[in-house]
Amino acid sequence: MAIFVLERSWTSNNWLTPVLEWVTIIGRGVVIVISIARFGLLGLVVMGFTSSLVTTFPSTFDLSAWWAGPANVAPVCVAALASYGCWTALAGRPLVKDESLAR
């Protein structure tokens, strides 16, 4: 996902040389093929959604700014997706085994 965020921030500035643009296009294609092969189509869709969500929403640490409300939507959505994915992957099992807590 970091590759998508980095690539989108590069291409939004229009300062790329044609060679670097081709490298990012090829790199993006490789990431897409690897993620489909490893994680499936759903993983690719979630990665694309998260990437566009993170790069589109404004971000600020100043909570008194007028855009602080919409800026909190992206991290909350990403955290909700990650929490739901973790809960679904565990399928009712505990997050930590009891044996590991006894040490």
N, C-alpha and C positions, 0 to 999 in steps of 0.2 A: 504494500500500500504506500509506503514511503516513496517508492519509485514513481507512482502515479502522481502524488502530490508534488514532488520535485519537478516532474516533467510538465505538469500543468502550470506551475509557477514560471517555468522557463518559457513556455510557448505563449503565455499571456503578455510577455514584454516585447516581442517582435525584435529582439536583438540577436537572434540565433543566426549563425552562418548556415548555409545549406548543408554542409557536411555534418555539423552537429545536429541539425534537424533530422537528417536521415538516420543518424545514430540513435536519436531518441525514438523515432518511429520504429526502427528495428527492435530496440530494447523493449518498447511497449508491446510489440507483437510477441516477443519471446515470453514476456511476463504473462500475457493473456493465454498463450498456449500451455505454459507450465502450470498456471493456476487451474485451467480447465482439466488438464490431465491429472493433477494432484487432488484438487478439492472439488471439482465438478462445476456445473453451470451455476448452481445456487451460490457457491463461494465467489464466483466471478461477479455475479449480480450484486452481492453484498459488498464486495470490494469496490465496484464501480459506484454504487450508491454512497458508500462511506467517503470515498475520495471526492466525489462531487459535492457532498454535503459539507465536508471540511473546507474545501477550497472556495465554496460559494458564499457561505455565511461570514459576516464580519466577526472579527475576534478582538476582544479587549479584556484587560484585567481591571479596568476602571469601571466599577459597577454603578457609578453615578452617571455614566454617559448615557445618552438617549438610545443608543443601539445596544445596550447591554442586555436588554430583554431578548431580542432576536438572536443575539450572539450566544446565548445559553442554550438555544434549541439544538444546535449541532452536537455539542458534547453530551447532552442528555440523550439524544437519539442514538449516538454511538455507544454510550454506556448501556442503554436499554437493549440494543441489539447484542452486545457482548454478553450481558447478563443472561438474556434469554438463550443464547447459543450455549453458554456454559451449563445452564440448568437443563437444557434439552440433551446435551451430550452426556451428562451424568446419569440420566434416566432413573432418578430416584435414589441413586447411591449417595453415600456421604462424600463430601468434598475431601476429607482427610480420614484415613483409616485409624481405628482406635489403637492399633499396635504402634503406629508412629508417634502417637501422643504419649505413650507410656515411657518412652526413652528419656 
